[in-house]
Amino acid sequence: MSNSEKLLKTLSSLIENGILTSKDIQKEISTDLKFKRDKLVDKLQLVTREEFEVLKKLVYKQEKIIKKLSKKKIK
């Protein structure tokens, strides 16, 4: 089913259920899109910028430790 067919189906079901005002339709579509966005974010397992930066710092510290240990091992 194409995106336009899904949109038309959603609009027709809203009209059938008595939601006739444009603000109600806009709110319903907005809510539907938010749920789809949240579902996609969960599926992709995205993280916030702050979480990413913390992990980046941890990885950098671990690299430094690994380099120190590998230098000791060589000697």
Chimera marker file (.cmm) of the C-alpha trace (Angstrom):
<marker_set name="trace">
<marker id="1" x="0.000" y="0.000" z="0.000" r="1" g="1" b="0" radius="0.5"/>
<marker id="2" x="1.502" y="3.346" z="-1.005" r="1" g="1" b="0" radius="0.5"/>
<marker id="3" x="1.862" y="6.320" z="1.305" r="1" g="1" b="0" radius="0.5"/>
<marker id="4" x="-0.904" y="8.246" z="-0.442" r="1" g="1" b="0" radius="0.5"/>
<marker id="5" x="-3.282" y="5.306" z="-0.044" r="1" g="1" b="0" radius="0.5"/>
<marker id="6" x="-2.439" y="5.108" z="3.663" r="1" g="1" b="0" radius="0.5"/>
<marker id="7" x="-3.083" y="8.822" z="4.071" r="1" g="1" b="0" radius="0.5"/>
<marker id="8" x="-6.403" y="8.622" z="2.245" r="1" g="1" b="0" radius="0.5"/>
<marker id="9" x="-7.427" y="5.615" z="4.308" r="1" g="1" b="0" radius="0.5"/>
<marker id="10" x="-6.546" y="7.439" z="7.529" r="1" g="1" b="0" radius="0.5"/>
<marker id="11" x="-8.419" y="10.559" z="6.446" r="1" g="1" b="0" radius="0.5"/>
<marker id="12" x="-11.495" y="8.600" z="5.416" r="1" g="1" b="0" radius="0.5"/>
<marker id="13" x="-11.549" y="6.688" z="8.700" r="1" g="1" b="0" radius="0.5"/>
<marker id="14" x="-11.270" y="9.977" z="10.610" r="1" g="1" b="0" radius="0.5"/>
<marker id="15" x="-14.171" y="11.477" z="8.670" r="1" g="1" b="0" radius="0.5"/>
<marker id="16" x="-16.241" y="8.334" z="9.214" r="1" g="1" b="0" radius="0.5"/>
<marker id="17" x="-15.611" y="8.556" z="12.948" r="1" g="1" b="0" radius="0.5"/>
<marker id="18" x="-16.913" y="12.118" z="13.043" r="1" g="1" b="0" radius="0.5"/>
<marker id="19" x="-13.671" y="14.036" z="13.162" r="1" g="1" b="0" radius="0.5"/>
<marker id="20" x="-14.512" y="16.771" z="10.704" r="1" g="1" b="0" radius="0.5"/>
<marker id="21" x="-12.599" y="19.833" z="11.817" r="1" g="1" b="0" radius="0.5"/>
<marker id="22" x="-9.213" y="20.518" z="10.320" r="1" g="1" b="0" radius="0.5"/>
<marker id="23" x="-7.599" y="21.010" z="13.735" r="1" g="1" b="0" radius="0.5"/>
<marker id="24" x="-8.750" y="17.573" z="14.868" r="1" g="1" b="0" radius="0.5"/>
<marker id="25" x="-7.452" y="15.999" z="11.660" r="1" g="1" b="0" radius="0.5"/>
<marker id="26" x="-4.140" y="17.846" z="12.012" r="1" g="1" b="0" radius="0.5"/>
<marker id="27" x="-3.826" y="16.710" z="15.643" r="1" g="1" b="0" radius="0.5"/>
<marker id="28" x="-4.626" y="13.099" z="14.746" r="1" g="1" b="0" radius="0.5"/>
<marker id="29" x="-2.097" y="13.028" z="11.885" r="1" g="1" b="0" radius="0.5"/>
<marker id="30" x="0.519" y="14.703" z="14.064" r="1" g="1" b="0" radius="0.5"/>
<marker id="31" x="0.005" y="12.118" z="16.806" r="1" g="1" b="0" radius="0.5"/>
<marker id="32" x="0.228" y="9.281" z="14.289" r="1" g="1" b="0" radius="0.5"/>
<marker id="33" x="3.481" y="10.653" z="12.872" r="1" g="1" b="0" radius="0.5"/>
<marker id="34" x="4.945" y="11.046" z="16.372" r="1" g="1" b="0" radius="0.5"/>
<marker id="35" x="4.202" y="7.397" z="17.156" r="1" g="1" b="0" radius="0.5"/>
<marker id="36" x="5.826" y="6.316" z="13.895" r="1" g="1" b="0" radius="0.5"/>
<marker id="37" x="8.874" y="8.496" z="14.619" r="1" g="1" b="0" radius="0.5"/>
<marker id="38" x="9.224" y="7.050" z="18.126" r="1" g="1" b="0" radius="0.5"/>
<marker id="39" x="8.889" y="3.524" z="16.759" r="1" g="1" b="0" radius="0.5"/>
<marker id="40" x="11.631" y="4.203" z="14.195" r="1" g="1" b="0" radius="0.5"/>
<marker id="41" x="13.936" y="5.714" z="16.843" r="1" g="1" b="0" radius="0.5"/>
<marker id="42" x="13.458" y="2.634" z="19.018" r="1" g="1" b="0" radius="0.5"/>
<marker id="43" x="14.076" y="0.332" z="16.082" r="1" g="1" b="0" radius="0.5"/>
<marker id="44" x="17.306" y="2.122" z="15.131" r="1" g="1" b="0" radius="0.5"/>
<marker id="45" x="18.410" y="2.283" z="18.785" r="1" g="1" b="0" radius="0.5"/>
<marker id="46" x="19.435" y="5.930" z="18.497" r="1" g="1" b="0" radius="0.5"/>
<marker id="47" x="21.078" y="7.683" z="21.445" r="1" g="1" b="0" radius="0.5"/>
<marker id="48" x="21.190" y="11.287" z="22.555" r="1" g="1" b="0" radius="0.5"/>
<marker id="49" x="24.149" y="13.547" z="21.838" r="1" g="1" b="0" radius="0.5"/>
<marker id="50" x="25.102" y="13.532" z="25.533" r="1" g="1" b="0" radius="0.5"/>
<marker id="51" x="25.202" y="9.734" z="25.668" r="1" g="1" b="0" radius="0.5"/>
<marker id="52" x="27.295" y="9.680" z="22.519" r="1" g="1" b="0" radius="0.5"/>
<marker id="53" x="29.795" y="12.191" z="23.912" r="1" g="1" b="0" radius="0.5"/>
<marker id="54" x="30.182" y="10.223" z="27.167" r="1" g="1" b="0" radius="0.5"/>
<marker id="55" x="30.815" y="7.022" z="25.239" r="1" g="1" b="0" radius="0.5"/>
<marker id="56" x="33.276" y="8.825" z="22.978" r="1" g="1" b="0" radius="0.5"/>
<marker id="57" x="35.284" y="9.977" z="26.020" r="1" g="1" b="0" radius="0.5"/>
<marker id="58" x="35.308" y="6.458" z="27.460" r="1" g="1" b="0" radius="0.5"/>
<marker id="59" x="36.587" y="5.007" z="24.205" r="1" g="1" b="0" radius="0.5"/>
<marker id="60" x="39.303" y="7.662" z="24.025" r="1" g="1" b="0" radius="0.5"/>
<marker id="61" x="40.462" y="6.824" z="27.579" r="1" g="1" b="0" radius="0.5"/>
<marker id="62" x="40.497" y="3.122" z="26.762" r="1" g="1" b="0" radius="0.5"/>
<marker id="63" x="42.616" y="3.756" z="23.670" r="1" g="1" b="0" radius="0.5"/>
<marker id="64" x="45.175" y="5.593" z="25.784" r="1" g="1" b="0" radius="0.5"/>
<marker id="65" x="45.302" y="2.724" z="28.279" r="1" g="1" b="0" radius="0.5"/>
<marker id="66" x="45.669" y="0.144" z="25.504" r="1" g="1" b="0" radius="0.5"/>
<marker id="67" x="48.533" y="2.108" z="23.946" r="1" g="1" b="0" radius="0.5"/>
<marker id="68" x="50.309" y="2.319" z="27.312" r="1" g="1" b="0" radius="0.5"/>
<marker id="69" x="49.893" y="-1.389" z="27.910" r="1" g="1" b="0" radius="0.5"/>
<marker id="70" x="51.067" y="-2.322" z="24.437" r="1" g="1" b="0" radius="0.5"/>
<marker id="71" x="54.201" y="-0.180" z="24.889" r="1" g="1" b="0" radius="0.5"/>
<marker id="72" x="54.951" y="-1.927" z="28.188" r="1" g="1" b="0" radius="0.5"/>
<marker id="73" x="54.480" y="-5.294" z="26.599" r="1" g="1" b="0" radius="0.5"/>
<marker id="74" x="56.911" y="-4.510" z="23.783" r="1" g="1" b="0" radius="0.5"/>
<marker id="75" x="59.682" y="-3.546" z="26.230" r="1" g="1" b="0" radius="0.5"/>
<link id1="1" id2="2" r="1" g="1" b="0" radius="0.2"/>
<link id1="2" id2="3" r="1" g="1" b="0" radius="0.2"/>
<link id1="3" id2="4" r="1" g="1" b="0" radius="0.2"/>
<link id1="4" id2="5" r="1" g="1" b="0" radius="0.2"/>
<link id1="5" id2="6" r="1" g="1" b="0" radius="0.2"/>
<link id1="6" id2="7" r="1" g="1" b="0" radius="0.2"/>
<link id1="7" id2="8" r="1" g="1" b="0" radius="0.2"/>
<link id1="8" id2="9" r="1" g="1" b="0" radius="0.2"/>
<link id1="9" id2="10" r="1" g="1" b="0" radius="0.2"/>
<link id1="10" id2="11" r="1" g="1" b="0" radius="0.2"/>
<link id1="11" id2="12" r="1" g="1" b="0" radius="0.2"/>
<link id1="12" id2="13" r="1" g="1" b="0" radius="0.2"/>
<link id1="13" id2="14" r="1" g="1" b="0" radius="0.2"/>
<link id1="14" id2="15" r="1" g="1" b="0" radius="0.2"/>
<link id1="15" id2="16" r="1" g="1" b="0" radius="0.2"/>
<link id1="16" id2="17" r="1" g="1" b="0" radius="0.2"/>
<link id1="17" id2="18" r="1" g="1" b="0" radius="0.2"/>
<link id1="18" id2="19" r="1" g="1" b="0" radius="0.2"/>
<link id1="19" id2="20" r="1" g="1" b="0" radius="0.2"/>
<link id1="20" id2="21" r="1" g="1" b="0" radius="0.2"/>
<link id1="21" id2="22" r="1" g="1" b="0" radius="0.2"/>
<link id1="22" id2="23" r="1" g="1" b="0" radius="0.2"/>
<link id1="23" id2="24" r="1" g="1" b="0" radius="0.2"/>
<link id1="24" id2="25" r="1" g="1" b="0" radius="0.2"/>
<link id1="25" id2="26" r="1" g="1" b="0" radius="0.2"/>
<link id1="26" id2="27" r="1" g="1" b="0" radius="0.2"/>
<link id1="27" id2="28" r="1" g="1" b="0" radius="0.2"/>
<link id1="28" id2="29" r="1" g="1" b="0" radius="0.2"/>
<link id1="29" id2="30" r="1" g="1" b="0" radius="0.2"/>
<link id1="30" id2="31" r="1" g="1" b="0" radius="0.2"/>
<link id1="31" id2="32" r="1" g="1" b="0" radius="0.2"/>
<link id1="32" id2="33" r="1" g="1" b="0" radius="0.2"/>
<link id1="33" id2="34" r="1" g="1" b="0" radius="0.2"/>
<link id1="34" id2="35" r="1" g="1" b="0" radius="0.2"/>
<link id1="35" id2="36" r="1" g="1" b="0" radius="0.2"/>
<link id1="36" id2="37" r="1" g="1" b="0" radius="0.2"/>
<link id1="37" id2="38" r="1" g="1" b="0" radius="0.2"/>
<link id1="38" id2="39" r="1" g="1" b="0" radius="0.2"/>
<link id1="39" id2="40" r="1" g="1" b="0" radius="0.2"/>
<link id1="40" id2="41" r="1" g="1" b="0" radius="0.2"/>
<link id1="41" id2="42" r="1" g="1" b="0" radius="0.2"/>
<link id1="42" id2="43" r="1" g="1" b="0" radius="0.2"/>
<link id1="43" id2="44" r="1" g="1" b="0" radius="0.2"/>
<link id1="44" id2="45" r="1" g="1" b="0" radius="0.2"/>
<link id1="45" id2="46" r="1" g="1" b="0" radius="0.2"/>
<link id1="46" id2="47" r="1" g="1" b="0" radius="0.2"/>
<link id1="47" id2="48" r="1" g="1" b="0" radius="0.2"/>
<link id1="48" id2="49" r="1" g="1" b="0" radius="0.2"/>
<link id1="49" id2="50" r="1" g="1" b="0" radius="0.2"/>
<link id1="50" id2="51" r="1" g="1" b="0" radius="0.2"/>
<link id1="51" id2="52" r="1" g="1" b="0" radius="0.2"/>
<link id1="52" id2="53" r="1" g="1" b="0" radius="0.2"/>
<link id1="53" id2="54" r="1" g="1" b="0" radius="0.2"/>
<link id1="54" id2="55" r="1" g="1" b="0" radius="0.2"/>
<link id1="55" id2="56" r="1" g="1" b="0" radius="0.2"/>
<link id1="56" id2="57" r="1" g="1" b="0" radius="0.2"/>
<link id1="57" id2="58" r="1" g="1" b="0" radius="0.2"/>
<link id1="58" id2="59" r="1" g="1" b="0" radius="0.2"/>
<link id1="59" id2="60" r="1" g="1" b="0" radius="0.2"/>
<link id1="60" id2="61" r="1" g="1" b="0" radius="0.2"/>
<link id1="61" id2="62" r="1" g="1" b="0" radius="0.2"/>
<link id1="62" id2="63" r="1" g="1" b="0" radius="0.2"/>
<link id1="63" id2="64" r="1" g="1" b="0" radius="0.2"/>
<link id1="64" id2="65" r="1" g="1" b="0" radius="0.2"/>
<link id1="65" id2="66" r="1" g="1" b="0" radius="0.2"/>
<link id1="66" id2="67" r="1" g="1" b="0" radius="0.2"/>
<link id1="67" id2="68" r="1" g="1" b="0" radius="0.2"/>
<link id1="68" id2="69" r="1" g="1" b="0" radius="0.2"/>
<link id1="69" id2="70" r="1" g="1" b="0" radius="0.2"/>
<link id1="70" id2="71" r="1" g="1" b="0" radius="0.2"/>
<link id1="71" id2="72" r="1" g="1" b="0" radius="0.2"/>
<link id1="72" id2="73" r="1" g="1" b="0" radius="0.2"/>
<link id1="73" id2="74" r="1" g="1" b="0" radius="0.2"/>
<link id1="74" id2="75" r="1" g="1" b="0" radius="0.2"/>
</marker_set>
